[in-house]
C-alpha cells in the first residue's frame, strides 16, 4: 500500500514538473523600457509590438524577441580628411532611440543587432561627407555649425532604419601634426611685443 502511494506521489510530482516547465515556457516577461516582437513558425514575424508585462505564447511554435526602446548613447571615432586635405581625428556622439512601432520591420530586414550595426555605419559615412566640406581651421571655429550639419544629414538615414536622434555632438576633434605645428608658429608672430616702461 505504501509503495503504491509513493509511486503515485512520484508520478504526480513528475507530472507537476512537466506541467510547470510547459507553463514556464509559455510565459515571457517584457520589462519597462522594452518591447517584444513575436515570431511564429507558420506566419512569420507578427505585426503587433508587445508592451511591458507578462505575456503568453505557444511553446515551440512561437518565440519572443525583446528590444530595448530607451535612449542610448553611441560614440563613433573617425579619421578622415578635411576640404584642404588635412588629417582630422574626431569622435561623434549621438543619443538615439528606436521607433517601437517599426520593430517588426526592423527585425525582419536588419535583425536583432540593429543597434550595433546601423548607427556606426551611417554616422561614419555622414561625418566623413560633412567634414570634407570644411577646411581644417573651420572645423575648430565652426564646431557647433558642423554638429548641426551632421545632425541634419543624419536625420533622414536614421529615420529609414527606425531611429530618432535626440542629440548629436562632436566630442573630440584633433588635427594632424602637419597642421598643428604651423598654426602654433603663426600665432607666435601675431602676439604683441612687450612694451617698455618709461
N, CA and C atoms as an extended XYZ file, in Angstrom:
594
Properties=species:S:1:pos:R:3:atomname:S:1:resname:S:1:resid:I:1 pbc="F F F"
N         0.819       -1.192        0.000 N   UNK     1
C         0.000        0.000        0.000 CA  UNK     1
C         0.865        1.259        0.000 C   UNK     1
N         1.870        1.279        0.902 N   UNK     2
C         2.764        2.439        0.985 CA  UNK     2
C         3.561        2.591       -0.296 C   UNK     2
N         3.942        1.474       -0.928 N   UNK     3
C         4.718        1.539       -2.176 CA  UNK     3
C         3.890        2.163       -3.286 C   UNK     3
N         2.584        1.792       -3.349 N   UNK     4
C         1.719        2.376       -4.375 CA  UNK     4
C         1.531        3.877       -4.150 C   UNK     4
N         1.460        4.249       -2.870 N   UNK     5
C         1.294        5.673       -2.546 CA  UNK     5
C         2.522        6.466       -2.961 C   UNK     5
N         3.711        5.923       -2.673 N   UNK     6
C         4.951        6.587       -3.082 CA  UNK     6
C         5.068        6.671       -4.604 C   UNK     6
N         4.608        5.590       -5.267 N   UNK     7
C         4.652        5.584       -6.729 CA  UNK     7
C         3.715        6.659       -7.293 C   UNK     7
N         2.522        6.784       -6.679 N   UNK     8
C         1.561        7.792       -7.120 CA  UNK     8
C         2.120        9.202       -6.898 C   UNK     8
N         2.735        9.425       -5.732 N   UNK     9
C         3.314       10.743       -5.426 CA  UNK     9
C         4.447       11.070       -6.399 C   UNK     9
N         5.250       10.063       -6.735 N   UNK    10
C         6.344       10.273       -7.697 CA  UNK    10
C         5.816       10.651       -9.070 C   UNK    10
N         4.792        9.927       -9.541 N   UNK    11
C         4.209       10.235      -10.856 CA  UNK    11
C         3.550       11.611      -10.851 C   UNK    11
N         2.855       11.922       -9.745 N   UNK    12
C         2.193       13.215       -9.619 CA  UNK    12
C         3.224       14.350       -9.612 C   UNK    12
N         4.316       14.121       -8.880 N   UNK    13
C         5.389       15.132       -8.840 CA  UNK    13
C         6.017       15.339      -10.213 C   UNK    13
N         6.257       14.239      -10.935 N   UNK    14
C         6.812       14.330      -12.283 CA  UNK    14
C         5.867       15.076      -13.225 C   UNK    14
N         4.572       14.789      -13.097 N   UNK    15
C         3.565       15.485      -13.926 CA  UNK    15
C         3.553       16.972      -13.608 C   UNK    15
N         3.701       17.327      -12.321 N   UNK    16
C         3.750       18.746      -11.931 CA  UNK    16
C         4.974       19.438      -12.518 C   UNK    16
N         6.120       18.763      -12.491 N   UNK    17
C         7.344       19.346      -13.042 CA  UNK    17
C         7.196       19.587      -14.542 C   UNK    17
N         6.651       18.591      -15.258 N   UNK    18
C         6.443       18.734      -16.707 CA  UNK    18
C         5.460       19.862      -16.997 C   UNK    18
N         4.348       19.900      -16.251 N   UNK    19
C         3.342       20.949      -16.450 CA  UNK    19
C         3.934       22.328      -16.135 C   UNK    19
N         4.732       22.396      -15.069 N   UNK    20
C         5.380       23.667      -14.717 CA  UNK    20
C         6.336       24.127      -15.799 C   UNK    20
N         7.082       23.174      -16.387 N   UNK    21
C         8.000       23.526      -17.476 CA  UNK    21
C         7.268       24.037      -18.703 C   UNK    21
N         6.132       23.412      -19.026 N   UNK    22
C         5.332       23.852      -20.183 CA  UNK    22
C         4.773       25.257      -19.943 C   UNK    22
N         4.212       25.478      -18.738 N   UNK    23
C         3.655       26.797      -18.408 CA  UNK    23
C         4.754       27.852      -18.419 C   UNK    23
N         5.921       27.514      -17.861 N   UNK    24
C         7.037       28.455      -17.818 CA  UNK    24
C         7.519       28.821      -19.221 C   UNK    24
N         7.543       27.848      -20.130 N   UNK    25
C         7.988       28.138      -21.492 CA  UNK    25
C         6.942       28.895      -22.288 C   UNK    25
N         5.697       28.916      -21.802 N   UNK    26
C         4.622       29.643      -22.480 CA  UNK    26
C         4.517       31.086      -22.003 C   UNK    26
N         5.272       31.453      -20.979 N   UNK    27
C         5.235       32.812      -20.443 CA  UNK    27
C         6.534       33.548      -20.767 C   UNK    27
N         6.406       34.822      -21.068 N   UNK    28
C         7.599       35.665      -21.187 CA  UNK    28
C         7.270       37.041      -20.641 C   UNK    28
N         8.273       37.700      -20.157 N   UNK    29
C         8.088       38.989      -19.495 CA  UNK    29
C         8.816       40.087      -20.262 C   UNK    29
N         8.150       41.227      -20.403 N   UNK    30
C         8.737       42.400      -21.049 CA  UNK    30
C         8.861       43.487      -19.993 C   UNK    30
N        10.090       43.926      -19.729 N   UNK    31
C        10.335       44.944      -18.717 CA  UNK    31
C        10.001       46.336      -19.238 C   UNK    31
N         9.915       47.297      -18.318 N   UNK    32
C         9.681       48.689      -18.699 CA  UNK    32
C        10.846       49.174      -19.564 C   UNK    32
N        10.537       49.974      -20.573 N   UNK    33
C        11.569       50.467      -21.477 CA  UNK    33
C        11.939       49.477      -22.561 C   UNK    33
N        11.217       48.386      -22.654 N   UNK    34
C        11.463       47.362      -23.668 CA  UNK    34
C        10.163       47.026      -24.387 C   UNK    34
N        10.294       46.446      -25.554 N   UNK    35
C         9.149       45.953      -26.317 CA  UNK    35
C         9.527       44.597      -26.897 C   UNK    35
N         8.529       43.801      -27.242 N   UNK    36
C         8.792       42.465      -27.777 CA  UNK    36
C         8.130       42.295      -29.133 C   UNK    36
N         8.757       41.467      -29.946 N   UNK    37
C         8.216       41.051      -31.235 CA  UNK    37
C         8.122       39.531      -31.186 C   UNK    37
N         7.008       38.987      -31.677 N   UNK    38
C         6.792       37.538      -31.637 CA  UNK    38
C         6.949       36.959      -33.041 C   UNK    38
N         7.779       35.914      -33.124 N   UNK    39
C         7.959       35.177      -34.375 CA  UNK    39
C         7.159       33.891      -34.308 C   UNK    39
N         6.327       33.656      -35.314 N   UNK    40
C         5.519       32.443      -35.415 CA  UNK    40
C         6.088       31.582      -36.540 C   UNK    40
N         6.270       30.292      -36.300 N   UNK    41
C         6.891       29.413      -37.300 CA  UNK    41
C         6.075       29.300      -38.591 C   UNK    41
N         4.769       29.503      -38.499 N   UNK    42
C         3.923       29.380      -39.690 CA  UNK    42
C         3.606       30.741      -40.329 C   UNK    42
N         3.419       31.775      -39.510 N   UNK    43
C         3.007       33.083      -40.034 CA  UNK    43
C         4.132       34.108      -40.084 C   UNK    43
N         5.305       33.753      -39.601 N   UNK    44
C         6.433       34.692      -39.604 CA  UNK    44
C         6.348       35.690      -38.459 C   UNK    44
N         6.982       36.851      -38.632 N   UNK    45
C         7.011       37.871      -37.584 CA  UNK    45
C         5.655       38.563      -37.507 C   UNK    45
N         5.088       38.596      -36.304 N   UNK    46
C         3.793       39.253      -36.096 CA  UNK    46
C         3.956       40.768      -36.215 C   UNK    46
N         2.927       41.451      -36.692 N   UNK    47
C         2.970       42.909      -36.831 CA  UNK    47
C         2.725       43.637      -35.516 C   UNK    47
N         2.306       42.916      -34.498 N   UNK    48
C         1.985       43.539      -33.208 CA  UNK    48
C         3.252       43.676      -32.371 C   UNK    48
N         3.448       44.875      -31.801 N   UNK    49
C         4.545       45.111      -30.867 CA  UNK    49
C         3.985       44.954      -29.455 C   UNK    49
N         4.593       44.079      -28.668 N   UNK    50
C         4.077       43.751      -27.334 CA  UNK    50
C         4.724       44.663      -26.297 C   UNK    50
N         3.883       45.282      -25.451 N   UNK    51
C         4.359       46.195      -24.410 CA  UNK    51
C         4.787       45.474      -23.150 C   UNK    51
N         5.062       46.271      -22.106 N   UNK    52
C         5.575       45.677      -20.865 CA  UNK    52
C         4.521       44.822      -20.180 C   UNK    52
N         5.011       43.832      -19.413 N   UNK    53
C         4.131       42.931      -18.685 CA  UNK    53
C         4.492       41.475      -18.957 C   UNK    53
N         3.677       40.568      -18.436 N   UNK    54
C         3.862       39.133      -18.663 CA  UNK    54
C         2.867       38.684      -19.727 C   UNK    54
N         3.352       37.943      -20.708 N   UNK    55
C         2.518       37.562      -21.852 CA  UNK    55
C         2.660       36.070      -22.133 C   UNK    55
N         1.714       35.546      -22.913 N   UNK    56
C         1.695       34.134      -23.272 CA  UNK    56
C         2.104       33.948      -24.728 C   UNK    56
N         2.717       32.814      -25.001 N   UNK    57
C         2.944       32.382      -26.374 CA  UNK    57
C         2.851       30.862      -26.433 C   UNK    57
N         2.778       30.328      -27.639 N   UNK    58
C         2.670       28.877      -27.805 CA  UNK    58
C         4.084       28.304      -27.861 C   UNK    58
N         4.465       27.441      -26.900 N   UNK    59
C         5.834       26.896      -26.900 CA  UNK    59
C         6.159       26.187      -28.209 C   UNK    59
N         7.406       26.287      -28.619 N   UNK    60
C         7.968       25.727      -29.843 CA  UNK    60
C         7.445       26.423      -31.102 C   UNK    60
N         6.147       26.765      -31.138 N   UNK    61
C         5.556       27.387      -32.324 CA  UNK    61
C         5.902       28.875      -32.403 C   UNK    61
N         6.008       29.537      -31.250 N   UNK    62
C         6.275       30.970      -31.216 CA  UNK    62
C         7.501       31.273      -30.357 C   UNK    62
N         8.178       32.364      -30.713 N   UNK    63
C         9.361       32.794      -29.962 CA  UNK    63
C         9.336       34.317      -29.857 C   UNK    63
N         9.633       34.841      -28.673 N   UNK    64
C         9.638       36.296      -28.486 CA  UNK    64
C        11.071       36.834      -28.527 C   UNK    64
N        11.208       38.026      -29.081 N   UNK    65
C        12.496       38.726      -29.101 CA  UNK    65
C        12.282       40.087      -28.457 C   UNK    65
N        13.088       40.385      -27.454 N   UNK    66
C        12.940       41.628      -26.690 CA  UNK    66
C        13.863       42.697      -27.265 C   UNK    66
N        13.328       43.910      -27.461 N   UNK    67
C        14.106       45.059      -27.932 CA  UNK    67
C        14.106       46.146      -26.866 C   UNK    67
N        15.221       46.829      -26.746 N   UNK    68
C        15.348       47.972      -25.838 CA  UNK    68
C        14.894       49.220      -26.591 C   UNK    68
N        13.925       49.958      -26.051 N   UNK    69
C        13.450       51.157      -26.741 CA  UNK    69
C        13.787       52.434      -25.976 C   UNK    69
N        14.761       52.359      -25.063 N   UNK    70
C        15.202       53.547      -24.334 CA  UNK    70
C        16.277       54.285      -25.136 C   UNK    70
N        16.494       55.560      -24.790 N   UNK    71
C        17.556       56.330      -25.442 CA  UNK    71
C        18.910       55.741      -25.099 C   UNK    71
N        19.783       55.656      -26.106 N   UNK    72
C        21.113       55.073      -25.919 CA  UNK    72
C        22.168       55.982      -26.534 C   UNK    72
N        23.324       56.114      -25.881 N   UNK    73
C        24.414       56.877      -26.491 CA  UNK    73
C        25.294       55.980      -27.355 C   UNK    73
N        25.907       56.559      -28.340 N   UNK    74
C        26.848       55.823      -29.198 CA  UNK    74
C        27.951       56.785      -29.615 C   UNK    74
N        29.207       56.395      -29.386 N   UNK    75
C        30.368       57.173      -29.821 CA  UNK    75
C        31.037       56.459      -30.979 C   UNK    75
N        31.321       57.214      -32.054 N   UNK    76
C        31.991       56.632      -33.207 CA  UNK    76
C        33.221       57.477      -33.538 C   UNK    76
N        34.438       56.920      -33.369 N   UNK    77
C        35.648       57.652      -33.760 CA  UNK    77
C        35.885       57.512      -35.271 C   UNK    77
N        36.286       58.605      -35.888 N   UNK    78
C        36.513       58.619      -37.338 CA  UNK    78
C        37.798       59.384      -37.633 C   UNK    78
N        38.596       58.830      -38.525 N   UNK    79
C        39.756       59.545      -39.062 CA  UNK    79
C        39.453       59.821      -40.521 C   UNK    79
N        39.438       61.094      -40.896 N   UNK    80
C        39.070       61.477      -42.252 CA  UNK    80
C        39.860       62.703      -42.687 C   UNK    80
N        39.553       63.217      -43.865 N   UNK    81
C        40.256       64.378      -44.400 CA  UNK    81
C        39.336       65.571      -44.535 C   UNK    81
N        39.892       66.764      -44.320 N   UNK    82
C        39.126       67.995      -44.461 CA  UNK    82
C        39.164       68.458      -45.920 C   UNK    82
N        38.516       69.590      -46.192 N   UNK    83
C        38.464       70.129      -47.553 CA  UNK    83
C        39.854       70.471      -48.067 C   UNK    83
N        40.722       70.957      -47.159 N   UNK    84
C        42.104       71.306      -47.555 CA  UNK    84
C        43.076       70.151      -47.311 C   UNK    84
N        42.539       68.919      -47.297 N   UNK    85
C        43.309       67.676      -47.231 CA  UNK    85
C        44.146       67.510      -45.967 C   UNK    85
N        43.654       68.040      -44.853 N   UNK    86
C        44.313       67.843      -43.565 CA  UNK    86
C        43.699       66.608      -42.889 C   UNK    86
N        44.525       65.845      -42.185 N   UNK    87
C        44.014       64.703      -41.424 CA  UNK    87
C        43.251       65.205      -40.203 C   UNK    87
N        42.060       64.651      -39.997 N   UNK    88
C        41.219       65.052      -38.877 CA  UNK    88
C        40.820       63.795      -38.120 C   UNK    88
N        41.030       63.824      -36.805 N   UNK    89
C        40.650       62.719      -35.938 CA  UNK    89
C        39.533       63.231      -35.031 C   UNK    89
N        38.340       62.684      -35.176 N   UNK    90
C        37.231       63.186      -34.367 CA  UNK    90
C        36.321       62.063      -33.911 C   UNK    90
N        35.517       62.382      -32.900 N   UNK    91
C        34.550       61.429      -32.365 CA  UNK    91
C        33.183       62.086      -32.363 C   UNK    91
N        32.222       61.391      -32.946 N   UNK    92
C        30.848       61.870      -32.975 CA  UNK    92
C        30.048       61.082      -31.951 C   UNK    92
N        29.256       61.808      -31.170 N   UNK    93
C        28.415       61.163      -30.156 CA  UNK    93
C        26.967       61.451      -30.481 C   UNK    93
N        26.162       60.399      -30.564 N   UNK    94
C        24.730       60.591      -30.748 CA  UNK    94
C        23.984       59.902      -29.615 C   UNK    94
N        22.824       60.459      -29.299 N   UNK    95
C        21.889       59.806      -28.388 CA  UNK    95
C        20.651       59.522      -29.231 C   UNK    95
N        20.298       58.255      -29.341 N   UNK    96
C        19.207       57.851      -30.220 CA  UNK    96
C        18.272       56.889      -29.510 C   UNK    96
N        17.084       56.771      -30.068 N   UNK    97
C        16.113       55.791      -29.572 CA  UNK    97
C        15.359       55.226      -30.757 C   UNK    97
N        14.952       53.982      -30.669 N   UNK    98
C        14.244       53.366      -31.794 CA  UNK    98
C        12.763       53.729      -31.794 C   UNK    98
N        12.161       53.666      -32.966 N   UNK    99
C        10.712       53.826      -33.107 CA  UNK    99
C        10.097       52.451      -32.861 C   UNK    99
N         9.410       52.305      -31.735 N   UNK   100
C         8.927       50.986      -31.312 CA  UNK   100
C         7.969       50.361      -32.319 C   UNK   100
N         7.174       51.163      -33.002 N   UNK   101
C         6.198       50.606      -33.950 CA  UNK   101
C         6.867       49.946      -35.155 C   UNK   101
N         8.153       50.248      -35.388 N   UNK   102
C         8.866       49.676      -36.528 CA  UNK   102
C         9.658       48.415      -36.180 C   UNK   102
N         9.551       47.928      -34.942 N   UNK   103
C        10.320       46.752      -34.537 CA  UNK   103
C        10.074       45.512      -35.410 C   UNK   103
N         8.839       45.208      -35.809 N   UNK   104
C         8.670       44.030      -36.684 CA  UNK   104
C         9.430       44.167      -38.006 C   UNK   104
N         9.352       45.344      -38.619 N   UNK   105
C        10.073       45.574      -39.880 CA  UNK   105
C        11.586       45.512      -39.661 C   UNK   105
N        12.056       46.131      -38.570 N   UNK   106
C        13.489       46.137      -38.253 CA  UNK   106
C        13.984       44.711      -38.040 C   UNK   106
N        13.195       43.914      -37.317 N   UNK   107
C        13.585       42.542      -37.011 CA  UNK   107
C        13.727       41.709      -38.280 C   UNK   107
N        12.795       41.888      -39.235 N   UNK   108
C        12.850       41.091      -40.461 CA  UNK   108
C        13.911       41.586      -41.442 C   UNK   108
N        14.145       42.903      -41.494 N   UNK   109
C        15.073       43.428      -42.503 CA  UNK   109
C        16.514       43.543      -42.012 C   UNK   109
N        16.711       43.837      -40.723 N   UNK   110
C        18.080       44.064      -40.211 CA  UNK   110
C        18.499       43.006      -39.201 C   UNK   110
N        17.604       42.658      -38.290 N   UNK   111
C        17.936       41.668      -37.267 CA  UNK   111
C        17.974       42.264      -35.881 C   UNK   111
N        18.334       41.432      -34.921 N   UNK   112
C        18.341       41.848      -33.520 CA  UNK   112
C        19.467       42.822      -33.193 C   UNK   112
N        20.575       42.756      -33.926 N   UNK   113
C        21.754       43.571      -33.588 CA  UNK   113
C        21.771       44.906      -34.332 C   UNK   113
N        20.599       45.450      -34.617 N   UNK   114
C        20.497       46.710      -35.345 CA  UNK   114
C        21.276       47.844      -34.666 C   UNK   114
N        21.204       47.924      -33.316 N   UNK   115
C        21.876       48.999      -32.592 CA  UNK   115
C        23.396       48.905      -32.677 C   UNK   115
N        23.920       47.719      -32.939 N   UNK   116
C        25.371       47.552      -33.078 CA  UNK   116
C        25.843       47.826      -34.503 C   UNK   116
N        24.990       47.608      -35.489 N   UNK   117
C        25.397       47.716      -36.894 CA  UNK   117
C        25.046       49.042      -37.540 C   UNK   117
N        23.824       49.525      -37.318 N   UNK   118
C        23.327       50.677      -38.076 CA  UNK   118
C        23.957       52.005      -37.662 C   UNK   118
N        23.896       52.429      -36.379 N   UNK   119
C        24.426       53.756      -36.055 CA  UNK   119
C        25.888       53.977      -36.476 C   UNK   119
N        26.820       53.040      -36.192 N   UNK   120
C        28.196       53.307      -36.622 CA  UNK   120
C        28.345       53.463      -38.134 C   UNK   120
N        27.607       52.684      -38.911 N   UNK   121
C        27.779       52.754      -40.363 CA  UNK   121
C        27.269       54.073      -40.933 C   UNK   121
N        26.063       54.517      -40.511 N   UNK   122
C        25.556       55.773      -41.066 CA  UNK   122
C        26.304       56.974      -40.495 C   UNK   122
N        26.727       56.902      -39.224 N   UNK   123
C        27.475       58.010      -38.622 CA  UNK   123
C        28.810       58.207      -39.337 C   UNK   123
N        29.491       57.115      -39.622 N   UNK   124
C        30.793       57.172      -40.286 CA  UNK   124
C        30.675       57.830      -41.656 C   UNK   124
N        29.707       57.394      -42.427 N   UNK   125
C        29.514       57.898      -43.787 CA  UNK   125
C        29.154       59.386      -43.785 C   UNK   125
N        28.180       59.778      -42.975 N   UNK   126
C        27.722       61.168      -42.946 CA  UNK   126
C        28.802       62.084      -42.404 C   UNK   126
N        29.496       61.663      -41.342 N   UNK   127
C        30.534       62.501      -40.739 CA  UNK   127
C        31.653       62.787      -41.730 C   UNK   127
N        32.072       61.784      -42.476 N   UNK   128
C        33.126       61.995      -43.473 CA  UNK   128
C        32.681       62.960      -44.561 C   UNK   128
N        31.431       62.857      -44.999 N   UNK   129
C        30.960       63.747      -46.058 CA  UNK   129
C        30.839       65.191      -45.569 C   UNK   129
N        30.442       65.399      -44.308 N   UNK   130
C        30.314       66.760      -43.770 CA  UNK   130
C        31.690       67.375      -43.546 C   UNK   130
N        32.614       66.624      -42.953 N   UNK   131
C        33.954       67.150      -42.677 CA  UNK   131
C        34.666       67.536      -43.971 C   UNK   131
N        34.416       66.814      -45.055 N   UNK   132
C        35.062       67.103      -46.338 CA  UNK   132
C        34.620       68.439      -46.930 C   UNK   132
N        33.548       69.038      -46.396 N   UNK   133
C        33.073       70.343      -46.889 CA  UNK   133
C        33.761       71.518      -46.213 C   UNK   133
N        34.497       71.265      -45.137 N   UNK   134
C        35.104       72.342      -44.352 CA  UNK   134
C        36.624       72.228      -44.373 C   UNK   134
N        37.286       73.387      -44.265 N   UNK   135
C        38.741       73.399      -44.110 CA  UNK   135
C        39.083       73.134      -42.653 C   UNK   135
N        40.333       72.773      -42.399 N   UNK   136
C        40.750       72.367      -41.056 CA  UNK   136
C        40.502       73.461      -40.024 C   UNK   136
N        40.832       74.688      -40.360 N   UNK   137
C        40.616       75.800      -39.428 CA  UNK   137
C        39.143       76.005      -39.109 C   UNK   137
N        38.278       75.806      -40.096 N   UNK   138
C        36.840       75.964      -39.892 CA  UNK   138
C        36.284       74.884      -38.965 C   UNK   138
N        36.906       73.713      -38.965 N   UNK   139
C        36.446       72.647      -38.083 CA  UNK   139
C        36.573       73.047      -36.617 C   UNK   139
N        37.580       73.876      -36.314 N   UNK   140
C        37.779       74.328      -34.938 CA  UNK   140
C        36.841       75.484      -34.608 C   UNK   140
N        36.748       76.459      -35.516 N   UNK   141
C        35.977       77.675      -35.220 CA  UNK   141
C        34.472       77.484      -35.417 C   UNK   141
N        34.056       76.539      -36.247 N   UNK   142
C        32.633       76.364      -36.553 CA  UNK   142
C        32.119       74.999      -36.084 C   UNK   142
N        32.562       74.600      -34.939 N   UNK   143
C        32.238       73.252      -34.432 CA  UNK   143
C        30.737       73.037      -34.242 C   UNK   143
N        30.025       74.057      -33.709 N   UNK   144
C        28.587       73.913      -33.488 CA  UNK   144
C        27.838       73.804      -34.815 C   UNK   144
N        28.258       74.599      -35.792 N   UNK   145
C        27.612       74.538      -37.109 CA  UNK   145
C        27.818       73.165      -37.748 C   UNK   145
N        28.999       72.611      -37.568 N   UNK   146
C        29.291       71.288      -38.127 CA  UNK   146
C        28.426       70.225      -37.436 C   UNK   146
N        28.278       70.334      -36.113 N   UNK   147
C        27.414       69.391      -35.384 CA  UNK   147
C        25.983       69.468      -35.888 C   UNK   147
N        25.488       70.699      -36.132 N   UNK   148
C        24.128       70.860      -36.658 CA  UNK   148
C        24.000       70.256      -38.047 C   UNK   148
N        25.031       70.472      -38.876 N   UNK   149
C        25.002       69.934      -40.235 CA  UNK   149
C        24.984       68.397      -40.213 C   UNK   149
N        25.806       67.823      -39.348 N   UNK   150
C        25.826       66.359      -39.210 CA  UNK   150
C        24.466       65.860      -38.734 C   UNK   150
N        23.860       66.566      -37.765 N   UNK   151
C        22.544       66.185      -37.255 CA  UNK   151
C        21.497       66.223      -38.362 C   UNK   151
N        21.505       67.312      -39.164 N   UNK   152
C        20.548       67.429      -40.269 CA  UNK   152
C        20.737       66.313      -41.288 C   UNK   152
N        21.995       66.025      -41.618 N   UNK   153
C        22.273       64.995      -42.622 CA  UNK   153
C        21.992       63.579      -42.110 C   UNK   153
N        22.075       63.382      -40.786 N   UNK   154
C        21.846       62.058      -40.198 CA  UNK   154
C        20.368       61.732      -39.997 C   UNK   154
N        19.534       62.764      -39.885 N   UNK   155
C        18.133       62.555      -39.509 CA  UNK   155
C        17.399       61.625      -40.473 C   UNK   155
N        17.533       61.870      -41.779 N   UNK   156
C        16.799       61.056      -42.752 CA  UNK   156
C        17.282       59.607      -42.805 C   UNK   156
N        18.620       59.357      -42.901 N   UNK   157
C        19.056       57.948      -42.892 CA  UNK   157
C        18.693       57.224      -41.598 C   UNK   157
N        18.749       57.935      -40.474 N   UNK   158
C        18.392       57.314      -39.196 CA  UNK   158
C        16.917       56.921      -39.192 C   UNK   158
N        16.058       57.806      -39.713 N   UNK   159
C        14.623       57.514      -39.761 CA  UNK   159
C        14.340       56.308      -40.650 C   UNK   159
N        15.135       56.129      -41.713 N   UNK   160
C        14.972       54.978      -42.600 CA  UNK   160
C        15.145       53.670      -41.834 C   UNK   160
N        16.043       53.682      -40.846 N   UNK   161
C        16.309       52.487      -40.042 CA  UNK   161
C        15.521       52.483      -38.731 C   UNK   161
N        14.534       53.370      -38.604 N   UNK   162
C        13.683       53.385      -37.419 CA  UNK   162
C        14.337       53.973      -36.189 C   UNK   162
N        15.185       54.992      -36.372 N   UNK   163
C        15.863       55.633      -35.239 CA  UNK   163
C        15.482       57.110      -35.155 C   UNK   163
N        15.295       57.598      -33.947 N   UNK   164
C        15.072       59.019      -33.691 CA  UNK   164
C        16.317       59.553      -32.995 C   UNK   164
N        16.879       60.649      -33.496 N   UNK   165
C        18.074       61.244      -32.902 CA  UNK   165
C        17.660       62.285      -31.867 C   UNK   165
N        18.088       62.100      -30.623 N   UNK   166
C        17.808       63.070      -29.568 CA  UNK   166
C        18.914       64.118      -29.461 C   UNK   166
N        20.153       63.725      -29.752 N   UNK   167
C        21.276       64.666      -29.654 CA  UNK   167
C        22.416       64.196      -30.539 C   UNK   167
N        23.089       65.168      -31.168 N   UNK   168
C        24.267       64.884      -31.994 CA  UNK   168
C        25.315       65.925      -31.645 C   UNK   168
N        26.531       65.476      -31.321 N   UNK   169
C        27.593       66.437      -30.994 CA  UNK   169
C        28.973       65.851      -31.286 C   UNK   169
N        29.897       66.754      -31.615 N   UNK   170
C        31.299       66.375      -31.775 CA  UNK   170
C        31.948       66.462      -30.405 C   UNK   170
N        32.449       65.362      -29.890 N   UNK   171
C        33.014       65.361      -28.537 CA  UNK   171
C        34.530       65.424      -28.533 C   UNK   171
N        35.156       65.143      -29.665 N   UNK   172
C        36.614       65.103      -29.708 CA  UNK   172
C        37.046       65.479      -31.120 C   UNK   172
N        38.001       66.402      -31.229 N   UNK   173
C        38.486       66.808      -32.544 CA  UNK   173
C        39.956       67.207      -32.435 C   UNK   173
N        40.810       66.540      -33.182 N   UNK   174
C        42.218       66.945      -33.275 CA  UNK   174
C        42.617       66.929      -34.745 C   UNK   174
N        43.577       67.767      -35.054 N   UNK   175
C        44.096       67.847      -36.413 CA  UNK   175
C        45.464       67.204      -36.459 C   UNK   175
N        45.909       66.861      -37.651 N   UNK   176
C        47.216       66.224      -37.807 CA  UNK   176
C        48.354       67.145      -37.419 C   UNK   176
N        49.532       66.578      -37.164 N   UNK   177
C        50.703       67.358      -36.747 CA  UNK   177
C        51.099       68.389      -37.793 C   UNK   177
N        50.927       68.055      -39.065 N   UNK   178
C        51.335       68.982      -40.115 CA  UNK   178
C        50.521       70.275      -40.081 C   UNK   178
N        49.318       70.240      -39.466 N   UNK   179
C        48.513       71.452      -39.335 CA  UNK   179
C        48.774       72.143      -38.004 C   UNK   179
N        48.921       71.379      -36.931 N   UNK   180
C        49.053       71.942      -35.592 CA  UNK   180
C        50.335       72.745      -35.427 C   UNK   180
N        51.479       72.240      -35.916 N   UNK   181
C        52.762       72.933      -35.720 CA  UNK   181
C        52.791       74.284      -36.422 C   UNK   181
N        52.459       74.410      -37.726 N   UNK   182
C        52.459       75.725      -38.353 CA  UNK   182
C        51.500       76.690      -37.682 C   UNK   182
N        50.378       76.180      -37.167 N   UNK   183
C        49.419       77.063      -36.520 CA  UNK   183
C        50.031       77.697      -35.273 C   UNK   183
N        50.781       76.926      -34.496 N   UNK   184
C        51.432       77.460      -33.297 CA  UNK   184
C        52.484       78.497      -33.693 C   UNK   184
N        53.272       78.210      -34.743 N   UNK   185
C        54.300       79.159      -35.189 CA  UNK   185
C        53.675       80.457      -35.680 C   UNK   185
N        52.586       80.375      -36.420 N   UNK   186
C        51.938       81.568      -36.952 CA  UNK   186
C        51.360       82.427      -35.836 C   UNK   186
N        50.778       81.804      -34.827 N   UNK   187
C        50.182       82.589      -33.754 CA  UNK   187
C        51.261       83.231      -32.897 C   UNK   187
N        52.462       82.660      -32.843 N   UNK   188
C        53.547       83.263      -32.056 CA  UNK   188
C        53.949       84.605      -32.642 C   UNK   188
N        53.885       84.734      -33.966 N   UNK   189
C        54.271       86.004      -34.590 CA  UNK   189
C        53.177       87.057      -34.473 C   UNK   189
N        51.980       86.675      -34.107 N   UNK   190
C        50.893       87.628      -34.001 CA  UNK   190
C        50.778       88.231      -32.610 C   UNK   190
N        51.532       87.694      -31.656 N   UNK   191
C        51.462       88.236      -30.295 CA  UNK   191
C        52.122       89.622      -30.238 C   UNK   191
N        51.525       90.573      -29.527 N   UNK   192
C        52.133       91.907      -29.430 CA  UNK   192
C        53.432       91.870      -28.646 C   UNK   192
N        54.363       92.722      -29.033 N   UNK   193
C        55.646       92.815      -28.320 CA  UNK   193
C        55.447       93.487      -26.980 C   UNK   193
N        56.201       93.057      -25.959 N   UNK   194
C        56.044       93.704      -24.637 CA  UNK   194
C        56.475       95.180      -24.709 C   UNK   194
N        55.718       96.054      -24.078 N   UNK   195
C        56.007       97.493      -24.075 CA  UNK   195
C        57.028       97.808      -22.984 C   UNK   195
N        58.000       98.659      -23.325 N   UNK   196
C        58.989       99.075      -22.321 CA  UNK   196
C        58.388      100.199      -21.488 C   UNK   196
N        58.605      100.132      -20.223 N   UNK   197
C        58.116      101.196      -19.339 CA  UNK   197
C        59.072      102.383      -19.387 C   UNK   197
N        58.539      103.607      -19.413 N   UNK   198
C        59.384      104.819      -19.482 CA  UNK   198
C        59.688      105.357      -18.122 C   UNK   198
